[in-house]
Structures are given as structure tokens and as C-alpha cells.
Amino acid sequence: MKRFLNTIIATLLLWVGNSYAQGIDNPDLLLGIWIPKDEKSHVKIEKIGTKYYGKVVWLKEPNDPKTGLPETDDKNPDPTLRNQPIMGLRFMKDFTYAGNGVFKDGRVYDPNDGKTYCGKITIISPDEIDLRGSICGFSILGRTETWKRYKP
């Protein structure tokens, strides 16, 4: 009887583990609204064609406290883009699904410093992702942040 119960338990654990792995391998789990670690914004990740993009859809402080006007991308290296609002800014671009919950070959623009980094996203669970930004060509030189899914 004990052996039978152990077999049933092992089968159930394998089935649950398989179901979980299959869920993580679903690239559309990335779609939705995510909250970065600092919780100062919300980012909507969407699919356009076969690639994934992210844009700012909520800001804790949407307006510049000095001017009262919407925050703008004032550190953008392109002077013609420095007046575009941060709200609605598509700062994550061209991520492609590589399998096993991993998205590669993306670009992440940081409006805080005006620089663009190479990006990688890993789905940790249906409600958690890791976003890694690094200096292109030097993936060891970067940082990873865990983001949580927004739940209204």
C-alpha cells in the first residue's frame, strides 16, 4: 500500500511540475501590466507581430513638481525627442521569444540616464518576471530587477 501511495504522489508531483513548466513556456504569460521594483510606474507589455514591447502606462508622479507639466524624456540623446512625455513611452523594444520562458535580443531604454541597454526577460512565475539590462556585448555588466504583475 505504501508503495502504491508513493507512486500516486510521485505521479501527481510530476503532473503538477509538468503543468507548471508548460505554463511558463507560454510566451503570452508576458502580456499584461507589470510593476517594476521601485513601484513608481506600471509597464504594459504587449505583442506586436512576433515581438514584445513595453510602455509606461502609469506613473506615481506623472508631472514634474517644478513645472506641473507632464514628465518628459529630457535626457534623451536625440534633442528632438526630449519633449516627449514619459507616460506612453515605449522603452522596451524588439524582444523575441527564445523558449523556456526567456525573451532575448530586446532593447531597454532608460529615461533616467538616456541610455539604451540590451535586454533579456525571464518569466519566473505567472506573476513574476526578471528583466535584465546590460551593456550590449557585455552581458555580465548589467543588473536584473524582478517585476510583479499588476493586479487591480
N, C-alpha and C positions, 0 to 999 in steps of 0.2 A: 504493500500500500504506500509506504514511504517513497519508494522508487517511482511509483506512478504519479504521486503528488509533485515530486521534484521534476518529472518530465513535463507535467502540465505547467508548472511555474516557469520552467525554462522556455517552453514554447510561448507562453504569454509574454515573457520579457523580450524574447526575440521579435515577436509580432509588434509589440509596442515600440521597441527600438527601430524596427523597420519602418513603421508608420511615421515615426518622428523624422527619421532620415529622409524619407520620401517628401515630407513636408518642407524640410529645409532645402531640398533640391528643386523646389518650385520657385522660379525666379520672380514670379508675381507677388511673392511674400514681401518683396522690397517696396512694392507700391503702397502709397499712403503718406500720412503725415508723421514726421519724426521730430523728437525734441533733442537737440544737442545737449551735451554735458552741462554747459553753462546755463541752460534753461532760459536764455534771453531771446530765443527765436523758435519758430516752428518751420520745418522744411518739408515741402511736398515733393515726394519722389514720384515721377511719372515716366511712362514708357512712350517714346516717340519712334515709330518704326521698330527697329530691333535694339535700340539703345535706351539707356536710362539717364534721366536728368533730374536735378534737384533745384528748387527755387524757394526763396523766402516767402512765406505766406502769413507770417505773424511776427511782430517784434514787441518785446516788452516795452521798449521806449522807441516808438516809431518816429518821433520828432526830435530834432536837435534842440536840446534845452536852451541854447543861446539864442536861436533864431525862431523857434517854434515851428519851423518848416520841416517837411519830411527829411529824414536822414538820407544823405546821398553818398555815392561811391567816390568820395573826394580823394582817395589815394590811388585811383585807377591810373595806370601808366599812360593810358590814352586820354589826353586832355578833353577830347570831345565826349568822353563817357563819364566824366567826373560829376555831372549834374543828374545822372540817372538815379532814381530812388533805390534804396536798398530793398524796400518792400517790392516783391515781384522779381527781384534779381535772380536770374538763372546762373548760379555759381558752380554747379556740378554738371559736367557735360560728358557725353560720349562713353559712358560705362557700358561694357558688354559682358554678358553672362558667360562665365567660363566653366560653370558646373559646380556641384557640391556647395551651393550657397555663396559662391565667390564671384564678384564682379571686378573686372580689370580694365586697364587701358583708359581710365577716365581721367578727367582733369578737374581739379578743385581750385577755384579762385577764392582767395581770402581778402575780402574788402577791408580788413583791419590793417593789412600791410601792402595791398595792391599787387600781391604776387600770386602766380599760378603754380600749383603743385600737381604731381602725378598722384592719382588716387586709386584706392582699392577698397571695396566694400565686402564685408563678410557677414552673412546672416548667422547670428548666434542662436536665435530662437525666433518664433513668430513675432515677438515683441521687443527684440533687441538686435542691433546691428553694430558692427565695428566699422568705422571709417578711418582709413589710414591715408594721410597725406605725407608725401615725401618729395625730396628734391629729385627731379627726373634723372634717371640714370644712377641714382644712389639711394636705393630704397631703404637702406639702413639708416639714412639721415632723414628722420621724419618722426611723426607721432601718431598715435592711434587714440581715438575717442570712441566711447560707447554711447550710442544714442538709443533712446527708448521710444516706442510707438506712442503717439498721441492717442489718448482715449477720452473722448468728450464726456 
